[in-house]
Amino acid sequence: MLEQKKVFLGIAPIGWTNDDMPELGAENTFEQCVSEMALAGFSGTEIGNKYPSDAAVLKHKLDVRGLRIASRWFSSFLITKPLEENIRAFSAELDFLEAVGASCINVSEQSHSVQGMQETPIFGHKYIMNEAEWKLLTDGLNALGKIAAERNFRLCFHHHMGTVVQTAEETTRMMRETDAKYVYLCYDTGHFIFTGADPIEMLRQNINRVGHVHLKDVRLKMLDRVHKENMSFLSAVRQGAFTVPGDGDFDFTPIFDLLADAGYTGWLLVEAEQDPAKANPFEYAKMARAYIGAHTGL
């Protein structure tokens, strides 16, 4: 079983307000979001677009609710912008995360990303890197990861639909060509299912380098529609392709077992973007918490 003193449960604010489509959940306040997270039984959160930008203010508002910051998304542009520019932005983000007591940062390479393009179908339109760009990416990740490690942070790379590292093959190559001392995997069940990979096998292959876990379920009937109707990633989200663990079609038991057997330490973070007008965030947070508790004992 996963150890309560070493594994922590969090939930992302993206179920309350969507960062890519702020109109989804525009009515939900930051205070409502974090209060409902705590009421649902979670102890951590990632940072969303409505969170206070003052680290002291944010930390206080979380402290009084018994919440911590687990991590935060960082958009890198290692293949299209100078490394020094990426380092400056990355270091500033670490400063903020350090001030709020976090120790993990999720990096996603956003050069040429189509994930946020409303009219671009998510399948068949992603950018494919050449050899020179692969080297820029992996060398850059090693450089950022070294900076993170020196500050006692984990750089966890987030494979993501619509980006240059989307598929199982791309994720495997990225992990193989980066330094295990500096680059971890932000393992996301939903994105592996979405791209057609086997999430259990991907976890098995990378189990010793998983630094952060995103738990995201998928509605397979909706995923079939995404393919048939050539939906964009954002349209797929709006239509309900993703949901929380326990509400979709994926059995998370093998995932929890693999993590437990490997002695995983860190966060299990529910990150399931939906339209909050269709999927009440508090109700779905409670659903996810009950499912995880029933299957892990946490």
N, C-alpha and C positions, 0 to 999 in steps of 0.2 A: 504493500500500500504506500501511497505518497505520504511523506512525513509533514505533519502540520507545522512543525517548527522551521521547515526548510522550503515549503511550497506555499505560495500565497495566491489568493484569488482576487482578481480585479475585473473590472468591466470598463469598456471604452464609452465615451460620451456620444459616439457616432450613432447610437440608437436613439438618442434624444434630439441631437442636432447634427446634420450631416455637413462635414467640412467641405466636400466638393460641391454640394448643392445646399447652401445655407437656408434656402427657402423651406427645405424639409425640416420641420421642427423649429421654425423661426419663433414660434410662440413659447417654446420651452426655455426657461431661464437657467443660468448656471447654478443658482441656489437650489432650484427644483431638481436638477440633474444629480448633483452630488448628494443631496439629501435622500433621494430615492435609491441611489446606489448603496448608501449606508443602510437604509431600511431594508433593502433586499438581502443584506448579509455579506456584502463585499467589503474588502479592506483596502482596495487600491483602485486606481484609475489612470488612464493616460490623459493627455492634455488635448482639449478641443478648442475650437475657435472662440468660444465665449468665456474661457477661463481668464482670470485676471492676469495681466502681463507683469504685474509687480510680484516678484517671488515671495516676499514677506506676506503680502495680502493673501496670495493663493495658499501658502502653507498654513496660515492661521485658519482660513475657512475650511481647509481639509482636516486640520488637527482637531477642531471642535466636533467633527463628525466621525473621527476615528479612521480617516482615510489617508493613504499615502500615494505619492506619484510613483507609478511603476516604470513608466518610460514615456517617450515622446517620438513622434514621427519626425524624421529629418530628410528633406529632399536634397540629394546630392546631384551634381551635374558634372561628374568627373570626366565624361567623354566630350563635353561641349564647352566647358569653362576651365580656366587655369586652376591647377591644383591649389595654388596659394589662396584663391578666392574661396574655394570650397573649405579650406582649412580655417579661414577667418570666420566664416559662417558657422562651421561645426564647433569651433572653440567657444564662440559666443553662446551656442546652444548648451554646451556642457556647463558653462558658467551658470546658466539659469537652472539647469537640472540639478547641479550640485547644491545650489541655494535652497532648493525645495526638497533635498534629501533623496534624490533618485540615483540609481547607479547603472542604468541601462538606457541606450538610445537606439531607436530603430531607423536604419538608413535604407532609403529606397532611391535607386538611380532613376531620375526623372527626365534625363535627356531623351528627347523624341517620344516621350510617353503619350499614349492615346487614351489613357484611362479616364481623363477628364473631358474628352471630346464627345459632346452630346449626340452628334450625328454620325460618328464614325463607328462602324461595327467592331465589336471587340475581337472577333475572330477573323484572321486573315489580313490584318492591317498593322500589326505591330512591327516595330523597327528591328532589323537583324544587324547585329554588330559585325564589323570586319575584324581581322586579327589585331590591327593596331588599336582599335577601340576596346577590344577585350583587355589588352595590356594596360591601357589607360585606366580602365575600370578596376582591374585587380590590383595594380600598383597603387592606385588612389585609395582603395579600400584598406590596403595594408598600412598606408601612411596615416589615414584617419584612425584606424584601429589601434595603431601604436600610440597615438596621442590619447585616445580613450583609455587604453590600458594603463598608461602612466598616471592617469588621474583616477584609477580604480573604477572605470566604467567598462561595461561590455558594449561593443559595437555589434549589433545584431542586424544582419542584412535581411530585408523584407522582400522576398520574391512577391511579385504582384502582377495581376492581369493588366495587360496593356503596356507593360514596361519592357525594357531590354532583357530583363531576367524574369521570365514568366513560366517557362516550361520546366519539366523535370530535368531535361538535358541541360538547359541553361543554368539551372540551380546547381546541378551536380558539377558542371564545369567551373562555375564561380567559386564553389567551395573547394574544389581541387586546386585551383590556381591562386588561392589566398592563404595567408599564414594562419594556422590554427590557433596561434597565440593571440592573434589580434582580431580575427573576424569570426563571429558566431552567426548562427542562423536564427532569424525570427521565423519560426516554423508556424505556418498558417494552414490549417486543415482546409478551409474553404477555398483558398486560391489554388491549392493543389487539385482538389476535386473539380473546380471550375475549368482548369486547363486540361483535364483529362488524365492527370497523374494519379498514381495510387498513393494516398497520403500515408498509409501504414508503411509501405515500402520506403517512401522518402524519409520517414522518421527513423526507420531501422538503419538506413544508410548513413544518416547524419546524427545519430543519437548522441554521440560524444561531443558534438559541436552546437547543440541546441542551447541558445542562451535566453530565449524568450519564446513563449507559446501564445499564439492567437487561436482561440477556439471559435470556429465559425461553421455553422451547419448550412446545408444546401437543400433546396427543394428541387429535386431532379426533374419533375415535370416542367417547372419553369425554366430550368437550364435547357431542356429540349426546345422550348419556345425561343430562347435566346439564339440558339443555332438556326432554327427554321426561319425566324423573322429577322435575322441579321441585326440584332439589337446592339446598341452601344453598351459599355459597362454601366454607365449611369442609368440608362433605361432598364437594364437588368436589375439594378438595385431598386429602382422605383417600383418595378413589377413584383418584387419579392423573391428574387433568386436566392438571397441569403436569409438565414434566420439563426436563432440561438440554438445551442446544443439541446437536444431533446425535442425539438419541434420540426426538424427536417428529416432527411433520409439516411443520415450517417450514424453508425454505431461507434461511439467514442471509446468504448471499453478497451479495445486493443491499444489505443493511443495512451490511455491512462496506465495500462499495464506496462507498456514499453518504457514510459517515463519513470515509473516506479522501480522497475527492474534495473534501470540505469542509474538510479540514485539522483534523478534530476533535482536541482535546486533553482528556485526562481519563481517567476510569475506564470500562472495560468490566467490569461486575460480574455474574457468574452468580448469579441469584436464582431458584431453582426449588424451591418448597416441595413436598415429598413426605413420605410416611410412611417414615422411615428403616428401619423393620422390613421394608419391601418393596423399598426402593431404597437399597442400602448407600451412605452418603454419600461415602465415600472412593472407591469404584469409580465413582460417577457424577461426582465431581469430576474424576477422571482422564479420564473420557470427554469431559467438557466441555472440559477443557484441551487434549486432543488434537484435538478438532474445531476449536476456535478457532485453534490453532496451524497446522493444515493449511489453513485458509481465510484466514488473515491474515498468516502469517509471523511473528507475535509469539511 
